[in-house]
Amino acid sequence: MTGRSCLSILPLLGLIVALSFAADDETIPPVPPEPKVAAKIDLPAKPFTETVEEEIKIPDDKDPDKFTLQKLKTTFEMVYVPAGEFLMGSPATEKDRKENEGPQHKVKVNAFWLAKVETTWDLYDLWYRNKDLPRRDEADGEFEAKNNDKKLGPDAITRPTNPYVDDTYGHGRAGKPALCMSHHAAMVFCQWLRLKTKRGYRLPTEAEWEYACRAGSTGRYSFDESKEKLADYGWFKDNSPIEDKPDGTTHEVAKKKANAFGLFDMHGNVAEWCLDQYDPKAYGEYAKKELSLGAFTRPTDKKWSHVVRGGSWLDGPEKLRSAFRWPSEVEWMRKDPQFPRSVWWLTEMDMIGFRVALPVEEYPELVGLKPSVPKKGR
């Protein structure tokens, strides 16, 4: 059963809200200090492995109100992506092209690292189930730590409230990409990762994502369509179904071929959040310049719209193209029964995830970037 069909049989509203906001302990720990990270990373220009360790709360299978504490250590690999220039967007002649993919424009991207795979539950749970982080509760449009009189600032490192349905939406957990989180949740996760590693992790910009996805290619995908097939590189609607999930599902990361940079699942599995606030006019402005540096639109406290890239297990081949852009919209939350609607979880999009980026030297406009609590409302 997919996330959409699960939502059609939601429990009573009162029970749902109670489960969503239930605190699993009586004492809320203090908010961690703001992470301080250097704008430039002193690491060799090659891949590296990051290690993160936390004590987390594992729910009891039989009693959701009971938890056991478990110390877990997770590693993830970061792939070095050298600086370079590329033509961003798609030509007017590209099959399945959308209007917001143009005009094409030349962009220079500084060197950075990008996670080899999409963020898995193994890593996401170290933040999401972290016993030492307060939950940001949502009530009457205010955002406070439960049992704590101090209101949380917009850059506070907190963890999400519990979703009111299975958080994996039936897709499974081990080795699978985390999914259905909001752009805000992905941003706060990166803030937590900065605190843990003292490195400037964030979401990739649209330009960084497309540059890394293309890996030197200029066609619809990162591979030569005359020699290889999309099914060799990604999970999408044609090959994601399995016996007990005929409508499709996510799959373990890194089970398909990597692109020329060594990155897996850039096409399909889950679509991926980018840093950028979506601006339908941005490409036109970039195209007026001979060469744009960075070419990103800094995110704001607007809940909508941010950019998603790469397509997913549920999508057709046209949405897995390297240039495809998908701005988030309020319809992604239309079945959320809460008021205000959650800032942490989406209700319609069990095909959205993300991967993290680490700039060698941060763009000046992004130095000190923090998550900001989305304005209340839809």
C-alpha positions in Angstrom: 0.0 0.0 0.0 1.5 3.4 -1.0 1.6 6.6 1.0 -1.4 7.9 -0.9 -3.6 4.9 -0.2 -2.5 4.9 3.4 -3.7 8.4 3.8 -7.2 7.6 2.5 -7.9 5.6 5.7 -6.5 8.0 8.3 -7.7 7.5 11.9 -9.9 10.0 13.7 -8.5 13.5 13.6 -8.1 13.9 17.3 -6.1 10.7 17.6 -4.0 11.7 14.7 -3.1 15.0 16.2 -2.4 13.5 19.5 0.0 11.0 18.0 1.7 13.7 15.9 2.5 15.9 18.8 3.1 13.3 21.6 6.3 13.9 23.5 8.2 10.7 24.3 9.9 12.0 27.3 9.0 14.5 30.1 12.2 16.5 30.2 13.2 18.3 27.0 17.0 18.9 26.7 18.3 22.3 26.0 18.6 23.5 22.5 22.1 22.8 21.1 24.4 25.8 20.3 24.5 27.2 16.8 27.1 25.2 14.8 30.2 27.2 13.8 31.8 26.0 10.6 34.6 27.3 8.4 33.7 28.8 5.0 36.6 26.8 3.5 37.3 23.1 4.0 40.9 21.9 4.3 40.6 18.4 2.9 42.3 16.7 0.0 40.5 16.9 -3.4 39.3 13.3 -3.3 36.4 11.3 -1.9 36.2 10.8 1.9 34.1 9.0 4.4 32.2 10.8 7.2 31.3 9.1 10.4 28.4 10.1 12.7 27.5 8.5 16.0 24.4 9.2 18.2 22.3 7.5 20.9 18.8 7.3 19.5 15.3 6.1 20.6 14.1 2.9 19.0 10.3 2.5 19.3 8.9 -0.8 20.6 7.2 -2.8 17.9 4.3 -3.8 20.3 4.0 -0.6 22.3 4.7 2.7 20.4 4.8 4.6 23.8 7.9 2.6 24.8 11.4 3.1 23.6 14.8 1.5 24.0 18.0 3.6 23.8 20.7 2.4 21.3 24.0 3.9 20.3 24.5 3.8 16.6 27.3 4.7 14.3 26.8 5.4 10.6 29.2 6.3 7.8 28.5 8.0 4.5 30.7 8.6 1.5 31.3 12.0 -0.1 32.4 12.2 -3.7 34.6 15.0 -4.8 33.2 17.0 -7.7 35.8 19.3 -9.4 35.0 22.9 -10.3 33.9 23.5 -13.8 31.6 25.2 -16.3 28.5 23.7 -18.0 25.4 24.5 -19.9 22.6 24.4 -17.5 19.0 23.6 -18.6 17.8 21.8 -21.7 17.8 22.8 -25.4 14.4 23.6 -27.0 14.8 20.5 -29.1 15.1 18.0 -26.2 12.3 15.4 -26.0 9.9 16.0 -23.1 11.4 19.4 -22.3 9.5 21.7 -20.0 9.4 25.5 -20.4 11.1 26.1 -17.0 14.2 24.3 -18.2 15.3 27.2 -20.3 16.8 29.2 -21.6 20.0 27.3 -21.3 22.8 29.4 -19.7 26.5 28.9 -19.0 27.3 28.4 -15.3 30.5 28.1 -13.4 30.4 25.8 -10.3 33.0 25.8 -7.6 34.4 22.5 -6.3 32.4 20.6 -3.8 31.6 17.2 -2.4 28.3 15.5 -2.9 27.0 12.4 -1.1 27.5 9.3 -3.1 24.0 8.1 -2.3 20.7 9.6 -1.2 20.4 10.1 2.6 19.3 6.8 4.0 17.2 6.2 7.1 20.3 4.8 8.8 21.7 8.4 8.8 18.4 10.3 9.0 17.3 8.5 12.1 20.4 9.7 14.0 18.8 13.1 13.9 15.1 12.2 13.7 15.2 9.9 16.7 18.0 11.7 18.6 17.3 11.6 22.3 19.4 14.7 23.0 17.4 17.0 20.7 14.1 18.7 21.5 11.1 18.3 19.3 9.7 21.5 17.8 5.9 21.2 18.5 3.4 23.0 16.4 0.4 24.5 18.1 -1.6 27.7 17.3 1.0 28.7 14.9 3.7 28.9 17.6 6.8 26.8 17.6 8.1 25.9 21.1 9.9 23.1 22.8 7.3 21.1 24.8 7.7 21.5 28.6 10.1 24.3 27.9 9.1 28.0 28.4 11.8 29.2 26.0 10.6 29.7 22.5 12.9 28.2 19.9 14.6 30.5 17.4 14.3 29.8 13.7 17.9 28.3 13.6 17.3 26.0 16.6 18.5 22.5 16.0 15.5 20.4 16.8 14.0 17.1 15.6 10.7 16.5 13.9 7.4 15.6 15.6 6.2 12.1 14.8 4.3 11.7 11.6 0.7 10.4 11.9 1.3 7.4 9.6 4.2 5.0 9.1 7.2 7.2 8.4 8.5 4.9 5.7 5.0 4.9 3.9 5.4 1.2 3.5 8.7 1.4 1.6 10.9 -0.1 4.3 13.9 1.3 6.1 17.2 -0.7 6.0 19.4 0.7 3.2 16.5 2.7 1.7 16.4 6.4 1.2 14.6 8.5 3.8 11.6 10.2 2.3 8.6 12.5 2.7 10.4 15.2 4.6 9.8 18.8 4.0 12.5 21.2 2.6 12.6 22.7 6.1 13.3 19.2 7.6 16.1 18.6 5.1 17.6 22.1 6.0 17.5 21.4 9.8 19.1 18.0 9.2 22.0 19.7 7.5 22.2 22.1 10.4 22.5 19.2 12.8 25.1 17.6 10.5 27.1 20.8 10.7 27.0 20.6 14.5 28.1 17.0 14.5 31.0 17.3 12.0 32.0 21.0 12.2 31.8 21.0 8.4 29.5 23.2 6.3 27.1 20.6 5.0 24.0 21.8 3.2 21.6 20.9 0.4 23.2 21.2 -3.1 22.2 24.1 -5.2 20.3 23.4 -8.4 23.4 24.2 -10.4 25.6 21.9 -8.3 23.0 19.1 -8.5 22.6 19.3 -12.3 26.4 19.7 -12.9 27.0 16.6 -10.7 24.2 14.7 -12.3 25.4 15.4 -15.9 29.1 14.6 -15.0 30.2 16.0 -18.3 27.2 14.7 -20.3 25.0 17.0 -22.4 22.1 14.8 -23.4 18.8 13.9 -21.6 20.6 11.7 -19.1 24.1 11.2 -17.7 24.7 8.3 -20.0 24.8 7.6 -23.7 21.2 6.6 -24.6 22.4 4.9 -27.8 24.4 2.4 -25.8 22.7 2.2 -22.4 19.3 2.2 -20.9 17.7 4.3 -18.1 16.9 1.1 -16.2 20.7 0.5 -15.9 21.0 3.7 -13.8 17.7 4.4 -12.0 14.5 3.2 -10.4 11.4 4.6 -12.0 7.8 3.5 -12.7 8.8 0.9 -15.3 11.2 -1.1 -13.0 10.4 -0.1 -9.4 7.4 -2.5 -8.8 8.1 -5.7 -6.9 5.9 -8.7 -6.1 4.2 -7.2 -3.0 4.2 -3.6 -4.3 2.8 -3.7 -7.8 2.6 0.1 -7.9 6.3 0.5 -7.2 8.5 1.3 -4.3 11.9 2.7 -3.4 15.0 0.4 -3.5 18.2 0.2 -1.6 20.6 2.9 -2.6 23.6 2.1 -5.0 22.0 -0.9 -6.7 22.2 0.6 -10.1 25.2 2.0 -12.1 26.9 5.2 -10.9 27.5 8.1 -13.3 30.9 9.3 -14.4 31.5 11.1 -11.1 30.7 8.0 -9.1 27.3 9.1 -7.9 24.4 6.7 -7.6 20.7 7.2 -8.0 20.9 10.6 -9.5 18.1 9.4 -11.8 15.1 8.0 -9.9 14.6 6.2 -6.6 13.6 9.3 -4.7 13.5 12.8 -6.1 15.9 15.2 -4.3 15.5 18.5 -2.6 17.9 21.3 -3.8 18.8 24.4 -1.8 17.1 26.9 -4.1 13.9 28.8 -3.7 12.2 28.3 -7.0 12.2 31.4 -9.2 10.5 30.9 -12.6 12.4 34.0 -14.0 15.9 32.9 -12.7 17.0 31.1 -15.8 16.2 34.1 -18.0 18.2 36.4 -15.7 21.2 34.0 -15.7 21.1 33.8 -19.5 21.7 37.5 -19.8 25.2 37.0 -18.4 28.0 35.5 -20.4 28.8 33.3 -17.4 27.0 32.9 -14.0 28.9 32.0 -10.9 26.9 29.6 -8.8 23.6 30.5 -10.3 21.4 29.8 -7.2 18.4 31.4 -5.6 18.9 31.7 -1.8 16.0 30.0 0.2 13.7 32.1 2.3 11.1 31.4 5.0 8.4 30.8 2.4 7.1 27.3 2.7 6.6 27.0 -1.1 8.3 26.7 -3.6 11.6 24.9 -3.5 13.2 22.8 -6.2 13.2 19.0 -6.5 15.4 17.2 -9.0 16.1 13.7 -10.4 12.6 12.1 -10.5 11.6 9.1 -8.5 10.4 5.5 -8.3 6.9 6.6 -9.2 7.8 8.8 -12.2 8.1 8.3 -15.9 11.4 8.7 -17.8 10.6 12.3 -18.7 11.0 13.4 -15.0 14.3 11.6 -14.6 16.1 13.8 -17.1 19.1 15.8 -15.9 17.4 19.1 -16.6 14.0 18.4 -15.2 12.9 20.8 -12.5 9.9 20.4 -10.2 8.9 23.2 -7.8 7.2 22.2 -4.6 3.6 23.3 -4.1 0.9 23.4 -1.5 -0.9 20.5 -3.1 1.8 18.2 -1.6 0.2 18.8 1.8 -3.5 18.8 0.8 -4.3 15.7 2.9 -2.6 16.9 6.1 -5.4 17.2 8.7 -3.4 19.4 11.1 -3.6 23.1 11.5 -1.2 24.6 11.1 0.1 22.0 8.6 3.3 20.2 9.5 6.6 22.0 8.8 8.4 18.6 8.9 6.5 16.0 6.8 4.8 16.0 3.5 1.6 14.0 3.0 1.5 13.4 -0.7 5.1 12.9 -1.6 6.5 9.5 -0.5 8.9 9.9 -3.4 10.9 13.0 -2.1 14.3 12.7 -0.4 17.6 14.4 -0.6 21.4 14.1 -0.4 23.9 16.4 1.2 26.6 18.6 -0.3 29.8 20.1 1.2 31.4 23.1 -0.7 35.2 23.3 -0.7 34.7 27.1 -0.2 31.2 28.4 0.4 29.8 31.0 -2.0 29.8 34.4 -0.1 26.0 34.7 -0.4 25.5 31.4 1.4 27.9 31.9 4.3 26.0 31.6 7.5 22.9 30.2 5.8 20.4 28.8 8.4 17.1 27.1 8.3 14.2 29.4 9.0 10.8 28.3 10.3 8.3 28.6 7.4 5.7 31.3 7.8 2.5 29.8 9.2 -0.4 29.2 6.9 -0.7 26.6 4.2 
